[in-house]
Amino acid sequence: MAFKAYTKKYDKIIDAPITKCYVGEPTQDLNQDLRINEFRGLWDTGATCSLISSRTATLLGLTPVSKTTIGHANGQSVVNMYNISIVLPNDVLLPFIEVAEGAFSNFDLLIGMDIITKGDLSISNKDEKTTFSFRIPSHKETDFVAEYQEIEAKNIC
């Protein structure tokens, strides 16, 4: 997979990074023309799997492939599962992703750790401004403790 990155800068601190994403039917053939639609995707490190809204499933004409039980803030629910293709904002195509159906209104797709762990995610809040960045595949290890220790070692000398 080719290395691709995406960064979005906000002029304030945000509590929920939402980016444009594109969703369509799943494909195994990367040469076929994909019919995809633009949706709003919330990146959520607290979600183990990705979800789409009922509205998104209806708009895309998706047929459930199975059902599963998911846990959420209000308990548990049995929900539909769908297979979809996702194009992330860095133009990376994930051609065959299994997602659950979720109930939310301010966005259409919840991007969970099943997708986030395919790359590196960084959220910085320097100078009261959030910078959200994602790259895929993972490029190098990020270690804030090692960085701090390196800075401290330079300051001692």
N, CA, C and O atoms as a DFTB+ gen file, in Angstrom:
628 C
 N C O
     1  1       0.843      -1.179       0.000
     2  2       0.000       0.000       0.000
     3  2       0.884       1.237       0.000
     4  3       1.842       1.318       0.769
     5  1       0.571       2.193      -0.851
     6  2       1.328       3.436      -0.912
     7  2       1.058       4.268       0.338
     8  3      -0.054       4.282       0.865
     9  1       2.080       4.951       0.794
    10  2       1.984       5.816       1.962
    11  2       1.164       7.051       1.606
    12  3       1.465       7.739       0.631
    13  1       0.132       7.333       2.391
    14  2      -0.691       8.527       2.182
    15  2      -1.022       9.127       3.538
    16  3      -1.219       8.411       4.521
    17  1      -1.080      10.455       3.574
    18  2      -1.349      11.145       4.828
    19  2      -2.417      12.215       4.632
    20  3      -2.661      12.677       3.517
    21  1      -3.045      12.595       5.734
    22  2      -4.096      13.611       5.735
    23  2      -3.946      14.430       7.006
    24  3      -3.734      13.872       8.082
    25  1      -4.053      15.731       6.893
    26  2      -4.031      16.612       8.060
    27  2      -5.143      17.632       7.932
    28  3      -5.363      18.205       6.864
    29  1      -5.838      17.851       9.027
    30  2      -6.860      18.898       9.090
    31  2      -6.551      19.761      10.298
    32  3      -6.382      19.253      11.406
    33  1      -6.479      21.068      10.084
    34  2      -6.183      22.012      11.159
    35  2      -7.441      22.808      11.476
    36  3      -8.162      23.253      10.583
    37  1      -7.680      22.973      12.752
    38  2      -8.833      23.717      13.237
    39  2      -8.336      24.974      13.939
    40  3      -7.240      24.969      14.499
    41  1      -9.111      26.038      13.922
    42  2      -8.677      27.274      14.556
    43  2      -9.080      27.371      16.029
    44  3      -9.005      28.440      16.635
    45  1      -9.508      26.239      16.596
    46  2      -9.846      26.134      18.015
    47  2      -9.642      24.681      18.428
    48  3      -9.380      23.820      17.589
    49  1      -9.762      24.418      19.714
    50  2      -9.697      23.030      20.182
    51  2     -11.051      22.380      19.927
    52  3     -12.093      22.933      20.281
    53  1     -11.029      21.217      19.317
    54  2     -12.260      20.482      19.039
    55  2     -12.281      19.215      19.891
    56  3     -11.236      18.729      20.323
    57  1     -13.468      18.691      20.126
    58  2     -13.570      17.461      20.919
    59  2     -13.953      16.249      20.087
    60  3     -14.013      15.134      20.605
    61  1     -14.214      16.460      18.796
    62  2     -14.621      15.341      17.941
    63  2     -14.195      15.618      16.503
    64  3     -14.851      16.391      15.805
    65  1     -13.096      14.994      16.047
    66  2     -12.680      15.231      14.663
    67  2     -13.631      14.565      13.669
    68  3     -13.838      13.351      13.698
    69  1     -14.201      15.385      12.794
    70  2     -15.100      14.906      11.747
    71  2     -14.497      15.317      10.409
    72  3     -14.156      16.482      10.203
    73  1     -14.368      14.348       9.498
    74  2     -13.793      14.610       8.185
    75  2     -14.716      14.072       7.095
    76  3     -15.610      13.268       7.358
    77  1     -14.484      14.527       5.879
    78  2     -15.199      13.957       4.737
    79  2     -14.648      12.560       4.473
    80  3     -13.439      12.337       4.527
    81  1     -15.538      11.638       4.191
    82  2     -15.177      10.285       3.780
    83  2     -16.140       9.892       2.668
    84  3     -17.188      10.511       2.485
    85  1     -15.772       8.872       1.942
    86  2     -16.621       8.411       0.846
    87  2     -16.939       6.945       1.081
    88  3     -16.058       6.152       1.414
    89  1     -18.200       6.594       0.905
    90  2     -18.661       5.245       1.198
    91  2     -19.425       4.711      -0.002
    92  3     -20.180       5.434      -0.652
    93  1     -19.215       3.433      -0.279
    94  2     -19.929       2.774      -1.358
    95  2     -20.030       1.286      -1.086
    96  3     -19.668       0.806      -0.012
    97  1     -20.528       0.567      -2.078
    98  2     -20.648      -0.885      -1.946
    99  2     -19.259      -1.508      -1.875
   100  3     -18.300      -0.944      -2.401
   101  1     -19.143      -2.672      -1.226
   102  2     -17.825      -3.313      -1.123
   103  2     -17.357      -3.818      -2.477
   104  3     -18.162      -4.115      -3.360
   105  1     -16.046      -3.909      -2.622
   106  2     -15.499      -4.438      -3.866
   107  2     -14.278      -5.290      -3.571
   108  3     -13.527      -5.016      -2.634
   109  1     -14.092      -6.290      -4.350
   110  2     -12.856      -7.062      -4.325
   111  2     -12.013      -6.696      -5.545
   112  3     -10.811      -6.957      -5.576
   113  1     -12.659      -6.083      -6.563
   114  2     -11.998      -5.716      -7.807
   115  2     -11.645      -4.232      -7.774
   116  3     -12.507      -3.376      -7.971
   117  1     -10.382      -3.940      -7.526
   118  2      -9.956      -2.547      -7.413
   119  2      -9.925      -1.825      -8.755
   120  3      -9.702      -0.615      -8.798
   121  1     -10.144      -2.547      -9.846
   122  2     -10.168      -1.923     -11.164
   123  2     -11.571      -1.469     -11.575
   124  3     -11.722      -0.724     -12.543
   125  1     -12.571      -1.905     -10.862
   126  2     -13.932      -1.531     -11.232
   127  2     -14.221      -0.100     -10.797
   128  3     -13.613       0.401      -9.851
   129  1     -15.144       0.551     -11.486
   130  2     -15.573       1.888     -11.106
   131  2     -16.470       1.775      -9.879
   132  3     -17.461       1.044      -9.876
   133  1     -16.096       2.517      -8.838
   134  2     -16.883       2.488      -7.613
   135  2     -17.866       3.644      -7.599
   136  3     -17.511       4.779      -7.918
   137  1     -19.098       3.349      -7.230
   138  2     -20.075       4.404      -6.994
   139  2     -20.006       4.724      -5.510
   140  3     -20.433       3.930      -4.671
   141  1     -19.468       5.882      -5.197
   142  2     -19.320       6.263      -3.794
   143  2     -19.998       7.607      -3.555
   144  3     -20.127       8.427      -4.463
   145  1     -20.424       7.811      -2.320
   146  2     -21.065       9.047      -1.912
   147  2     -20.270       9.675      -0.779
   148  3     -19.650       8.973       0.020
   149  1     -20.291      10.994      -0.715
   150  2     -19.582      11.714       0.345
   151  2     -20.424      11.731       1.622
   152  3     -21.626      11.998       1.592
   153  1     -19.764      11.439       2.738
   154  2     -20.411      11.460       4.038
   155  2     -19.473      12.101       5.057
   156  3     -18.287      12.293       4.791
   157  1     -20.016      12.425       6.217
   158  2     -19.218      12.967       7.326
   159  2     -18.840      11.827       8.257
   160  3     -19.701      11.091       8.740
   161  1     -17.518      11.689       8.508
   162  2     -17.018      10.603       9.345
   163  2     -16.398      11.117      10.630
   164  3     -15.514      11.973      10.591
   165  1     -16.845      10.610      11.761
   166  2     -16.280      10.927      13.078
   167  2     -15.234       9.886      13.415
   168  3     -15.512       8.688      13.359
   169  1     -14.034      10.323      13.765
   170  2     -12.943       9.434      14.158
   171  2     -13.062       9.203      15.652
   172  3     -13.026      10.158      16.428
   173  1     -13.205       7.935      16.074
   174  2     -13.487       7.609      17.473
   175  2     -12.577       6.494      17.965
   176  3     -12.781       5.326      17.631
   177  1     -11.567       6.855      18.764
   178  2     -10.634       5.856      19.295
   179  2     -11.281       4.998      20.377
   180  3     -10.702       3.993      20.788
   181  1     -12.456       5.370      20.842
   182  2     -13.158       4.586      21.851
   183  2     -14.054       3.506      21.265
   184  3     -14.655       2.725      22.003
   185  1     -14.146       3.459      19.944
   186  2     -14.987       2.462      19.270
   187  2     -14.097       1.372      18.682
   188  3     -13.159       1.667      17.941
   189  1     -14.385       0.131      19.006
   190  2     -13.568      -0.964      18.466
   191  2     -13.869      -1.228      16.997
   192  3     -12.991      -1.664      16.253
   193  1     -15.106      -0.967      16.572
   194  2     -15.450      -1.194      15.173
   195  2     -16.071       0.059      14.577
   196  3     -16.516       0.950      15.302
   197  1     -16.096       0.118      13.271
   198  2     -16.681       1.247      12.560
   199  2     -18.181       1.011      12.367
   200  3     -18.645      -0.127      12.306
   201  1     -18.913       2.100      12.275
   202  2     -20.364       2.037      12.129
   203  2     -20.832       3.011      11.060
   204  3     -20.171       4.012      10.782
   205  1     -21.975       2.707      10.466
   206  2     -22.650       3.650       9.580
   207  2     -24.043       3.906      10.134
   208  3     -24.606       3.073      10.844
   209  1     -24.586       5.055       9.806
   210  2     -25.941       5.383      10.254
   211  2     -26.967       4.626       9.412
   212  3     -26.664       4.160       8.313
   213  1     -28.161       4.512       9.934
   214  2     -29.267       3.902       9.181
   215  2     -29.514       4.684       7.903
   216  3     -29.797       4.104       6.855
   217  1     -29.404       6.010       7.995
   218  2     -29.596       6.881       6.844
   219  2     -28.586       6.546       5.746
   220  3     -28.944       6.475       4.570
   221  1     -27.331       6.342       6.127
   222  2     -26.284       6.011       5.156
   223  2     -26.590       4.676       4.476
   224  3     -26.484       4.557       3.255
   225  1     -26.969       3.674       5.271
   226  2     -27.291       2.358       4.712
   227  2     -28.452       2.462       3.726
   228  3     -28.429       1.824       2.674
   229  1     -29.457       3.255       4.055
   230  2     -30.611       3.433       3.183
   231  2     -30.227       4.165       1.900
   232  3     -30.614       3.757       0.805
   233  1     -29.457       5.258       2.043
   234  2     -29.037       6.029       0.868
   235  2     -28.229       5.180      -0.111
   236  3     -28.340       5.344      -1.327
   237  1     -27.415       4.274       0.429
   238  2     -26.580       3.424      -0.417
   239  2     -27.306       2.168      -0.893
   240  3     -26.783       1.433      -1.731
   241  1     -28.505       1.915      -0.368
   242  2     -29.260       0.723      -0.753
   243  2     -28.596      -0.557      -0.296
   244  3     -28.673      -1.580      -0.976
   245  1     -27.935      -0.506       0.869
   246  2     -27.209      -1.676       1.362
   247  2     -28.150      -2.726       1.942
   248  3     -29.193      -2.400       2.510
   249  1     -27.771      -3.965       1.792
   250  2     -28.497      -5.092       2.369
   251  2     -27.671      -5.641       3.526
   252  3     -26.481      -5.906       3.357
   253  1     -28.282      -5.818       4.707
   254  2     -27.517      -6.373       5.835
   255  2     -26.977      -7.757       5.499
   256  3     -27.643      -8.553       4.837
   257  1     -25.751      -8.035       5.969
   258  2     -25.150      -9.353       5.750
   259  2     -25.273     -10.235       6.987
   260  3     -25.162     -11.458       6.899
   261  1     -25.503      -9.609       8.140
   262  2     -25.687     -10.351       9.389
   263  2     -26.154      -9.374      10.458
   264  3     -26.418      -8.204      10.180
   265  1     -26.250      -9.870      11.669
   266  2     -26.577      -9.036      12.836
   267  2     -25.529      -9.298      13.901
   268  3     -24.902     -10.357      13.927
   269  1     -25.344      -8.307      14.789
   270  2     -24.417      -8.463      15.905
   271  2     -24.917      -7.646      17.087
   272  3     -25.765      -6.767      16.931
   273  1     -24.396      -7.934      18.249
   274  2     -24.715      -7.162      19.447
   275  2     -23.566      -6.204      19.708
   276  3     -22.408      -6.615      19.782
   277  1     -23.893      -4.921      19.848
   278  2     -22.864      -3.936      20.164
   279  2     -23.171      -3.288      21.506
   280  3     -24.330      -3.123      21.886
   281  1     -22.111      -2.924      22.213
   282  2     -22.253      -2.189      23.463
   283  2     -22.067      -0.706      23.205
   284  3     -21.262      -0.308      22.364
   285  1     -22.815       0.105      23.931
   286  2     -22.732       1.554      23.783
   287  2     -23.118       2.206      25.107
   288  3     -23.372       1.510      26.089
   289  1     -23.162       3.524      25.140
   290  2     -23.406       4.264      26.387
   291  2     -24.741       3.907      27.044
   292  3     -24.871       4.007      28.264
   293  1     -25.714       3.502      26.267
   294  2     -27.041       3.180      26.813
   295  2     -27.264       1.683      27.005
   296  3     -28.394       1.262      27.253
   297  1     -26.224       0.879      26.896
   298  2     -26.368      -0.568      27.095
   299  2     -25.911      -1.355      25.888
   300  3     -24.804      -1.155      25.386
   301  1     -26.768      -2.254      25.420
   302  2     -26.452      -3.083      24.261
   303  2     -27.622      -3.077      23.287
   304  3     -28.776      -2.891      23.671
   305  1     -27.290      -3.286      22.017
   306  2     -28.311      -3.362      20.973
   307  2     -27.906      -4.409      19.953
   308  3     -26.719      -4.616      19.700
   309  1     -28.901      -5.069      19.369
   310  2     -28.668      -5.952      18.237
   311  2     -28.852      -5.095      16.993
   312  3     -29.895      -4.469      16.806
   313  1     -27.815      -5.072      16.133
   314  2     -27.826      -4.190      14.966
   315  2     -27.447      -4.948      13.702
   316  3     -26.867      -6.033      13.755
   317  1     -27.784      -4.357      12.576
   318  2     -27.401      -4.909      11.278
   319  2     -25.915      -4.696      11.027
   320  3     -25.321      -3.730      11.505
   321  1     -25.325      -5.617      10.267
   322  2     -23.945      -5.500       9.801
   323  2     -23.981      -5.368       8.280
   324  3     -24.802      -5.994       7.610
   325  1     -23.074      -4.539       7.745
   326  2     -22.992      -4.307       6.307
   327  2     -21.539      -4.426       5.856
   328  3     -20.618      -4.232       6.648
   329  1     -21.345      -4.742       4.597
   330  2     -20.027      -4.672       3.973
   331  2     -20.017      -3.443       3.076
   332  3     -20.933      -3.243       2.278
   333  1     -18.979      -2.618       3.209
   334  2     -18.882      -1.390       2.431
   335  2     -17.437      -1.167       1.989
   336  3     -16.514      -1.829       2.462
   337  1     -17.269      -0.232       1.083
   338  2     -15.960       0.324       0.740
   339  2     -15.904       1.706       1.357
   340  3     -16.905       2.423       1.373
   341  1     -14.738       2.086       1.868
   342  2     -14.542       3.423       2.429
   343  2     -13.322       4.037       1.758
   344  3     -12.283       3.392       1.620
   345  1     -13.461       5.280       1.345
   346  2     -12.313       6.053       0.889
   347  2     -12.090       7.126       1.951
   348  3     -12.925       8.007       2.156
   349  1     -10.944       7.031       2.617
   350  2     -10.603       7.976       3.676
   351  2     -10.212       9.320       3.068
   352  3      -9.964       9.404       1.865
   353  1     -10.152      10.373       3.888
   354  2      -9.839      11.689       3.324
   355  2      -8.441      11.798       2.712
   356  3      -8.164      12.758       1.993
   357  1      -7.556      10.833       2.984
   358  2      -6.233      10.836       2.347
   359  2      -6.233      10.001       1.069
   360  3      -5.174       9.611       0.576
   361  1      -7.426       9.729       0.536
   362  2      -7.620       8.983      -0.717
   363  2      -7.199       7.530      -0.632
   364  3      -6.872       6.927      -1.655
   365  1      -7.197       6.954       0.555
   366  2      -6.921       5.528       0.711
   367  2      -8.239       4.778       0.635
   368  3      -9.180       5.077       1.370
   369  1      -8.298       3.805      -0.258
   370  2      -9.483       2.966      -0.413
   371  2      -9.347       1.731       0.465
   372  3      -8.367       0.992       0.369
   373  1     -10.327       1.519       1.311
   374  2     -10.457       0.275       2.066
   375  2     -11.648      -0.434       1.437
   376  3     -12.795      -0.110       1.744
   377  1     -11.384      -1.411       0.548
   378  2     -12.413      -1.918      -0.353
   379  2     -13.456      -2.841       0.257
   380  3     -14.525      -3.021      -0.327
   381  1     -13.182      -3.419       1.389
   382  2     -14.126      -4.394       1.927
   383  2     -14.054      -4.329       3.455
   384  3     -13.254      -5.026       4.080
   385  1     -14.898      -3.487       4.041
   386  2     -14.908      -3.269       5.480
   387  2     -16.283      -3.664       6.022
   388  3     -17.313      -3.277       5.470
   389  1     -16.284      -4.435       7.104
   390  2     -17.537      -4.799       7.749
   391  2     -17.837      -3.761       8.820
   392  3     -17.004      -3.492       9.685
   393  1     -19.024      -3.182       8.760
   394  2     -19.424      -2.150       9.711
   395  2     -20.781      -2.500      10.316
   396  3     -21.592      -3.205       9.717
   397  1     -20.996      -1.985      11.517
   398  2     -22.287      -2.151      12.184
   399  2     -23.142      -0.915      11.915
   400  3     -22.641       0.129      11.497
   401  1     -24.420      -1.054      12.160
   402  2     -25.340       0.073      12.028
   403  2     -25.444       0.759      13.384
   404  3     -25.639       0.101      14.406
   405  1     -25.313       2.074      13.389
   406  2     -25.377       2.828      14.633
   407  2     -26.399       3.942      14.551
   408  3     -26.870       4.304      13.473
   409  1     -26.729       4.476      15.711
   410  2     -27.684       5.580      15.789
   411  2     -26.931       6.849      16.189
   412  3     -26.508       6.996      17.336
   413  1     -26.772       7.756      15.235
   414  2     -26.177       9.053      15.503
   415  2     -26.724      10.044      14.488
   416  3     -27.263       9.643      13.456
   417  1     -26.590      11.345      14.774
   418  2     -27.240      12.317      13.899
   419  2     -26.309      13.382      13.324
   420  3     -26.628      13.943      12.275
   421  1     -25.187      13.685      13.950
   422  2     -24.329      14.767      13.465
   423  2     -23.282      14.308      12.454
   424  3     -22.511      15.120      11.941
   425  1     -23.256      13.016      12.169
   426  2     -22.316      12.457      11.215
   427  2     -22.922      11.180      10.664
   428  3     -23.946      10.715      11.165
   429  1     -22.300      10.603       9.631
   430  2     -22.887       9.451       8.939
   431  2     -22.113       8.159       9.134
   432  3     -22.643       7.065       8.941
   433  1     -20.847       8.304       9.522
   434  2     -19.934       7.175       9.620
   435  2     -19.083       7.377      10.861
   436  3     -18.569       8.472      11.092
   437  1     -18.935       6.344      11.651
   438  2     -18.043       6.385      12.799
   439  2     -16.831       5.535      12.446
   440  3     -16.957       4.333      12.211
   441  1     -15.670       6.152      12.409
   442  2     -14.436       5.457      12.057
   443  2     -13.800       4.975      13.351
   444  3     -13.300       5.772      14.145
   445  1     -13.823       3.659      13.556
   446  2     -13.341       3.066      14.800
   447  2     -11.928       2.534      14.686
   448  3     -11.244       2.729      13.682
   449  1     -11.512       1.862      15.737
   450  2     -10.145       1.357      15.819
   451  2      -9.842       0.280      14.779
   452  3      -8.672       0.053      14.471
   453  1     -10.846      -0.386      14.232
   454  2     -10.591      -1.365      13.170
   455  2      -9.958      -0.703      11.952
   456  3      -9.213      -1.350      11.215
   457  1     -10.241       0.567      11.733
   458  2      -9.629       1.322      10.635
   459  2      -8.422       2.121      11.135
   460  3      -7.378       2.139      10.483
   461  1      -8.561       2.779      12.286
   462  2      -7.481       3.628      12.815
   463  2      -6.191       2.838      13.010
   464  3      -5.105       3.370      12.779
   465  1      -6.292       1.559      13.436
   466  2      -5.085       0.762      13.685
   467  2      -4.362       0.336      12.415
   468  3      -3.308      -0.295      12.492
   469  1      -4.900       0.663      11.262
   470  2      -4.212       0.381      10.005
   471  2      -3.130       1.431       9.720
   472  3      -2.347       1.282       8.782
   473  1      -3.093       2.496      10.539
   474  2      -2.134       3.572      10.312
   475  2      -1.754       4.248      11.613
   476  3      -1.819       3.645      12.684
   477  1      -1.356       5.505      11.511
   478  2      -0.963       6.320      12.662
   479  2      -1.894       7.518      12.760
   480  3      -2.182       8.177      11.760
   481  1      -2.361       7.794      13.964
   482  2      -3.262       8.914      14.227
   483  2      -2.616       9.833      15.244
   484  3      -2.049       9.376      16.236
   485  1      -2.702      11.133      14.994
   486  2      -2.172      12.116      15.928
   487  2      -3.164      13.253      16.072
   488  3      -3.730      13.734      15.090
   489  1      -3.368      13.677      17.316
   490  2      -4.194      14.848      17.602
   491  2      -3.374      15.747      18.512
   492  3      -3.003      15.351      19.617
   493  1      -3.094      16.953      18.050
   494  2      -2.323      17.922      18.826
   495  2      -3.204      19.137      19.112
   496  3      -4.082      19.477      18.319
   497  1      -2.963      19.781      20.240
   498  2      -3.759      20.945      20.632
   499  2      -2.877      22.128      21.018
   500  3      -3.147      22.818      22.001
   501  1      -1.831      22.354      20.246
   502  2      -0.893      23.444      20.515
   503  2      -1.542      24.794      20.228
   504  3      -2.272      24.948      19.249
   505  1      -1.270      25.760      21.086
   506  2      -1.743      27.138      20.922
   507  2      -3.263      27.223      20.785
   508  3      -3.788      28.057      20.047
   509  1      -3.964      26.337      21.515
   510  2      -5.440      26.355      21.511
   511  2      -6.031      26.070      20.134
   512  3      -7.130      26.527      19.819
   513  1      -5.292      25.308      19.305
   514  2      -5.768      24.914      17.978
   515  2      -5.497      23.430      17.802
   516  3      -4.398      22.954      18.085
   517  1      -6.498      22.702      17.334
   518  2      -6.351      21.261      17.126
   519  2      -5.810      20.977      15.731
   520  3      -6.259      21.552      14.739
   521  1      -4.839      20.078      15.682
   522  2      -4.355      19.529      14.419
   523  2      -4.599      18.027      14.461
   524  3      -4.107      17.331      15.349
   525  1      -5.358      17.542      13.497
   526  2      -5.705      16.128      13.371
   527  2      -4.943      15.589      12.170
   528  3      -5.009      16.164      11.083
   529  1      -4.215      14.481      12.358
   530  2      -3.442      13.930      11.256
   531  2      -3.507      12.406      11.281
   532  3      -3.454      11.785      12.342
   533  1      -3.622      11.819      10.096
   534  2      -3.683      10.365       9.962
   535  2      -2.862       9.963       8.754
   536  3      -2.926      10.606       7.706
   537  1      -2.086       8.890       8.904
   538  2      -1.331       8.346       7.780
   539  2      -1.505       6.837       7.760
   540  3      -1.696       6.186       8.786
   541  1      -1.429       6.312       6.539
   542  2      -1.584       4.875       6.362
   543  2      -0.676       4.443       5.220
   544  3      -0.674       5.119       4.191
   545  1       0.082       3.387       5.326
   546  2       0.217       2.556       6.526
   547  2       1.075       3.262       7.575
   548  3       1.592       4.356       7.348
   549  1       1.209       2.614       8.716
   550  2       2.031       3.168       9.781
   551  2       3.439       3.419       9.256
   552  3       3.994       2.594       8.529
   553  1       4.008       4.546       9.623
   554  2       5.303       4.948       9.070
   555  2       6.437       4.852      10.088
   556  3       7.532       4.394       9.762
   557  1       6.173       5.283      11.317
   558  2       7.181       5.189      12.361
   559  2       6.497       5.271      13.716
   560  3       5.353       5.710      13.830
   561  1       7.214       4.846      14.726
   562  2       6.686       4.878      16.086
   563  2       6.701       6.305      16.618
   564  3       7.667       7.039      16.408
   565  1       5.635       6.698      17.306
   566  2       5.566       7.977      17.995
   567  2       5.701       7.696      19.476
   568  3       4.945       6.901      20.034
   569  1       6.664       8.345      20.119
   570  2       6.914       8.117      21.541
   571  2       7.191       9.463      22.202
   572  3       8.304       9.982      22.109
   573  1       6.195      10.026      22.862
   574  2       6.339      11.337      23.489
   575  2       7.309      11.312      24.670
   576  3       7.972      12.314      24.940
   577  1       7.402      10.184      25.377
   578  2       8.337      10.078      26.497
   579  2       9.773      10.141      25.975
   580  3      10.595      10.874      26.525
   581  1      10.081       9.395      24.938
   582  2      11.423       9.421      24.357
   583  2      11.754      10.819      23.839
   584  3      12.877      11.297      24.002
   585  1      10.779      11.469      23.218
   586  2      10.993      12.832      22.722
   587  2      11.300      13.777      23.878
   588  3      12.211      14.599      23.784
   589  1      10.548      13.665      24.958
   590  2      10.767      14.497      26.135
   591  2      12.156      14.248      26.730
   592  3      12.864      15.196      27.070
   593  1      12.543      12.980      26.855
   594  2      13.834      12.651      27.409
   595  2      14.976      13.191      26.542
   596  3      16.008      13.613      27.064
   597  1      14.793      13.177      25.241
   598  2      15.795      13.724      24.321
   599  2      15.934      15.227      24.516
   600  3      17.045      15.758      24.530
   601  1      14.809      15.907      24.664
   602  2      14.837      17.363      24.884
   603  2      15.507      17.682      26.205
   604  3      16.336      18.590      26.281
   605  1      15.152      16.938      27.253
   606  2      15.745      17.152      28.571
   607  2      17.257      16.896      28.557
   608  3      18.013      17.628      29.195
   609  1      17.687      15.888      27.851
   610  2      19.125      15.574      27.770
   611  2      19.879      16.716      27.093
   612  3      20.999      17.033      27.492
   613  1      19.287      17.330      26.086
   614  2      19.928      18.459      25.394
   615  2      19.992      19.687      26.297
   616  3      20.940      20.468      26.210
   617  1      18.992      19.866      27.163
   618  2      18.948      21.031      28.052
   619  2      19.936      20.922      29.205
   620  3      20.366      21.943      29.740
   621  1      20.306      19.709      29.598
   622  2      21.228      19.492      30.712
   623  2      22.654      19.853      30.311
   624  3      23.401      20.413      31.113
   625  1      23.024      19.545      29.111
   626  2      24.407      19.750      28.656
   627  2      24.738      21.164      28.418
   628  3      25.865      21.478      28.033
